[in-house]
Structures are given as C-alpha cells and as structure tokens.
Amino acid sequence: MKHEAIFVSIAQCGAVSGVAVVIDVLRAYTTAAWAFHLGVERIVLTDDVAEALRLKASIPGALALKDSRPYDGFELSNSPVELQTAGDLHGRVIVQRTGHGTVGAVAAKAAERLYCAGFVNAAATAKALRESGVERVYYVITGDEGQAEEDRACAEYIAALVEDPMTDAAPFVERAAASDGALELAHRVADRIQGVDVGDLAACLEANRFDFVMKAADENGLLTLRAYN
C-alpha cells in the first residue's frame, strides 16, 4: 500500500489533520506500552506537571508519571524498566506527563485518529494504518524540535512497514542507537540520575515487542490513551 508520509515537529502540529502518529522512542511511548503490558487500563496524557497532579487527584486510584527527576506527587518515573518493578498495575489509571511525548500528543489532539508509538509497537501501528487504507499520515517527531534521530528513524520504519510489512527493523534501530538522544540517555545513566535505568535504552530499541496499537482519543475532556489488539 502506498501512503503519503508527512513528518512534522510539535510546533507544526497545527497543520495536522486526518491520521497522526506521535513518536517518542526515548522514552514516553515505550514506557506507556510497558504500562499496558503490565495491565494498566488507560493512560491520561497531559503536557503540564501541575495539571497531571490535578488530574491524578480527580481520578480515584490514579498514579502520576513523569520524566526526569522525582517530583512530589508522582509515584512513577518514565522508565520502562523501573515500571516493571512498580508493583501491581493491573486495572490502574496512569496520568502521564513527559517533556516531549505527551506534549506532542496534546499538540496533535485535533487529528481525527491519533496513535502513539515507539519501536516496541511499530509493526502493530503500521498494520493498523495499512488495514485502514489511509492515504496520508502525519508522523509527529517529538524530540529535539522535530530533529530527534531516534524518533525520525522509528517514524520512517513505521512508514516503510505500511508499504512493506517485511521491512527489516535493523537499519532503523541502528540509527536510533547511534542518536544524540541515545547518547544523552547513556550519560544520564552514568550520572546516576534518578528515574533512568541502565536497561532503558535496550528496552526502547526492542522492535515489535508488543502486538497492540496505542490510540489516543478524547474521553470526557481527557486525552486518553488505550491499547488495542
């Protein structure tokens, strides 16, 4: 299937319409995918720290998740590895705020269909796009003002998979592994920054670990992410 792939930054999301895929490999949508794998019911996406805490307080039993250093009121870090030791998450609601991924989703929320993705669910996302027959897809590169190589590589991989499901992930993953974002994550591990695990990079580069798509939609005024097989 041929489709037109349009790559945009968060700042360009005003032009987004139709179908959009928001990409954050390191680490928002890798962590989100792991959350669903661990039994989380839904994830509420926000672009503001204070709003995340307000939303958490309004949803019984919700947990708040953010990236970077720990912050009062946030129980979870944006680490796919640390999340696996966070206790029983089955049926829980997470309010997620990150510096790039959730900001991109909020910026693109006017899209008619909005997917969130990383390498871990790239093939599932491409399959959903291919089976829908969509002719144009906006890929939102959330990192580094639209220049993040790891996000661009993932977006290009998904776009290639839409046209050829047999596309090899290796060249795209290699680009991501050599990116400035990957190097920065390695430095944060070396500096022992809290909320970053030595295994996060490998987890983020594990192509097609999960067979579900993550689709965001407005639910009672909240931008809500759910997993669908």
Sequence and secondary structure as in RCSB ss.txt:
>XXXX:A:sequence
MKHEAIFVSIAQCGAVSGVAVVIDVLRAYTTAAWAFHLGVERIVLTDDVAEALRLKASIPGALALKDSRPYDGFE
LSNSPVELQTAGDLHGRVIVQRTGHGTVGAVAAKAAERLYCAGFVNAAATAKALRESGVERVYYVITGDEGQAEE
DRACAEYIAALVEDPMTDAAPFVERAAASDGALELAHRVADRIQGVDVGDLAACLEANRFDFVMKAADENGLLTL
RAYN
>XXXX:A:secstr
   EEEEEEGGGGGG  SEEEEE TTTHHHHHHHHHHTT  EEEE S HHHHHHHHHHSTT EEEESSS  TT  
EES HHHHTTS   TT EEEEE SSHHHHHHHTTTSSEEEEE GGGHHHHHHHHHHHT SEEEEEE GGGGT HH
HHHHHHHHHHHHH TT  SHHHHHHHHTSHHHHHHHHHHHTT TT  TTHHHHHT TT    EEEEEEETTEEEE
EEE 
